[in-house]
Amino acid sequence: MKIDKQENGNELVISLAGRLDTITAPELEEQLASGLEDKEKLTFDMEKLEYISSAGLRVLLSAQKKMSKKGGMIVKNVSEEVMEIFEVTGFADILVIE
């Protein structure tokens, strides 16, 4: 998986490419742990994300909980495959998806 981070003041945009699964989720979790302290808005761009597993969903849920206290989190450019996973797991109701 490829993680691309762009900071713009108090906003962090993370673009994901590839597969967010048990092997790659800890890397994203680590990046978020060190990158959210002074951020009020977090955006995940999932245009190139092909798959997300339960481990990846857990990382998103954790980020959502942190960001709900600080500002907000948006998920955008979700592929049909990933959106189907969000819908089946109920994450489509939890996340702000654009």
Sine and cosine of phi, psi and omega as CSV:
sin_phi,cos_phi,sin_psi,cos_psi,sin_omega,cos_omega
0.00,0.00,0.56,-0.83,0.04,-1.00
-0.92,-0.38,0.75,-0.66,0.03,-1.00
-0.88,-0.47,0.83,-0.56,0.03,-1.00
-0.87,-0.49,0.86,-0.51,-0.02,-1.00
-0.95,-0.32,0.70,-0.71,0.09,-1.00
-0.77,-0.64,0.83,-0.56,0.02,-1.00
-0.97,-0.23,0.66,-0.75,0.05,-1.00
-0.64,-0.77,1.00,0.01,-0.05,-1.00
0.90,0.43,-0.87,-0.49,-0.02,-1.00
-1.00,-0.06,0.26,0.97,0.00,-1.00
-0.90,-0.43,0.64,-0.77,0.07,-1.00
-0.84,-0.55,0.80,-0.60,0.07,-1.00
-0.92,-0.38,0.82,-0.57,0.02,-1.00
-0.90,-0.44,0.87,-0.49,0.06,-1.00
-0.99,-0.17,0.77,-0.64,-0.03,-1.00
-0.91,-0.41,0.66,-0.75,0.05,-1.00
-0.70,-0.71,0.67,-0.74,0.03,-1.00
0.97,-0.23,-0.72,-0.70,-0.08,-1.00
-0.86,-0.51,0.78,-0.62,0.09,-1.00
-0.98,-0.22,0.99,-0.17,-0.11,-0.99
-0.67,-0.74,-0.25,-0.97,-0.06,-1.00
-0.85,0.53,-0.55,0.83,-0.03,-1.00
-0.98,0.20,-0.63,0.78,-0.11,-0.99
-0.99,-0.11,-0.34,0.94,-0.04,-1.00
-0.85,0.53,-0.65,0.76,0.01,-1.00
-0.87,0.50,-0.54,0.84,0.04,-1.00
-0.91,0.42,-0.70,0.71,0.03,-1.00
-0.91,0.42,-0.66,0.75,0.01,-1.00
-0.86,0.50,-0.66,0.75,0.02,-1.00
-0.90,0.44,-0.69,0.72,0.01,-1.00
-0.89,0.46,-0.65,0.76,0.00,-1.00
-0.94,0.34,-0.60,0.80,-0.02,-1.00
-0.86,0.50,-0.59,0.81,-0.04,-1.00
-0.99,-0.12,-0.10,1.00,-0.13,-0.99
-0.93,-0.38,-0.04,1.00,-0.13,-0.99
-0.96,-0.28,-0.06,1.00,-0.12,-0.99
-0.79,0.62,-0.77,0.64,-0.09,-1.00
-0.97,-0.25,0.30,0.96,-0.05,-1.00
-0.99,-0.17,0.62,-0.78,0.05,-1.00
-0.96,-0.30,-0.32,0.95,-0.02,-1.00
-0.70,-0.72,0.73,-0.69,0.03,-1.00
-0.82,-0.57,0.78,-0.63,0.04,-1.00
-0.84,-0.54,0.77,-0.63,0.14,-0.99
-0.97,-0.23,0.86,-0.51,0.10,-1.00
-0.99,-0.14,0.92,-0.38,-0.10,-0.99
-0.95,-0.32,0.42,0.91,-0.04,-1.00
-0.82,0.57,-0.61,0.79,-0.07,-1.00
-0.96,-0.29,0.20,0.98,0.05,-1.00
-0.99,0.14,0.82,-0.58,-0.08,-1.00
-1.00,-0.07,-0.49,0.87,-0.12,-0.99
-0.40,-0.92,0.54,-0.84,0.12,-0.99
-0.69,-0.72,0.75,-0.66,0.00,-1.00
-0.98,-0.17,-0.03,-1.00,0.02,-1.00
-0.88,0.47,-0.53,0.85,0.05,-1.00
-0.91,0.42,-0.64,0.77,0.05,-1.00
-0.93,0.38,-0.63,0.77,0.05,-1.00
-0.88,0.47,-0.62,0.78,0.01,-1.00
-0.89,0.46,-0.65,0.76,0.03,-1.00
-0.90,0.43,-0.68,0.73,0.03,-1.00
-0.89,0.45,-0.66,0.75,0.01,-1.00
-0.90,0.44,-0.67,0.74,0.04,-1.00
-0.89,0.47,-0.70,0.72,0.03,-1.00
-0.90,0.44,-0.65,0.76,0.02,-1.00
-0.86,0.50,-0.70,0.72,0.00,-1.00
-0.89,0.45,-0.70,0.72,0.02,-1.00
-0.89,0.46,-0.72,0.69,-0.11,-0.99
-0.97,0.26,-0.40,0.92,0.01,-1.00
-0.92,0.40,-0.39,0.92,0.04,-1.00
-1.00,0.09,-0.29,0.96,-0.13,-0.99
-0.93,-0.37,-0.41,0.91,-0.10,-1.00
0.13,-0.99,-1.00,0.10,0.01,-1.00
0.02,-1.00,0.22,-0.98,0.02,-1.00
-0.70,-0.71,0.69,-0.72,0.01,-1.00
-0.82,-0.57,0.61,-0.79,0.12,-0.99
-0.90,-0.44,0.80,-0.60,-0.03,-1.00
-0.73,-0.68,0.27,-0.96,0.02,-1.00
0.83,0.55,0.74,0.68,-0.04,-1.00
-0.99,0.13,0.76,-0.65,0.03,-1.00
-0.95,0.32,0.27,-0.96,0.01,-1.00
-0.87,0.50,-0.65,0.76,-0.03,-1.00
-0.90,0.44,-0.72,0.70,-0.01,-1.00
-0.94,0.33,-0.62,0.78,0.02,-1.00
-0.88,0.47,-0.62,0.79,0.04,-1.00
-0.88,0.48,-0.65,0.76,0.05,-1.00
-0.90,0.43,-0.68,0.73,0.04,-1.00
-0.86,0.51,-0.66,0.76,-0.03,-1.00
-0.94,0.35,-0.69,0.73,-0.02,-1.00
-0.91,0.42,-0.60,0.80,-0.05,-1.00
-1.00,0.03,-0.14,0.99,-0.04,-1.00
1.00,0.03,-0.01,1.00,0.00,-1.00
-0.92,0.38,-0.40,0.92,0.04,-1.00
-0.88,0.47,-0.45,0.89,0.03,-1.00
-1.00,0.06,-0.36,0.93,-0.06,-1.00
-1.00,0.00,-0.67,0.74,-0.10,-0.99
-1.00,0.03,0.46,-0.89,0.16,-0.99
-1.00,0.02,0.93,-0.36,-0.07,-1.00
-0.91,-0.42,0.80,-0.60,0.01,-1.00
-0.94,-0.34,0.00,0.00,0.00,0.00
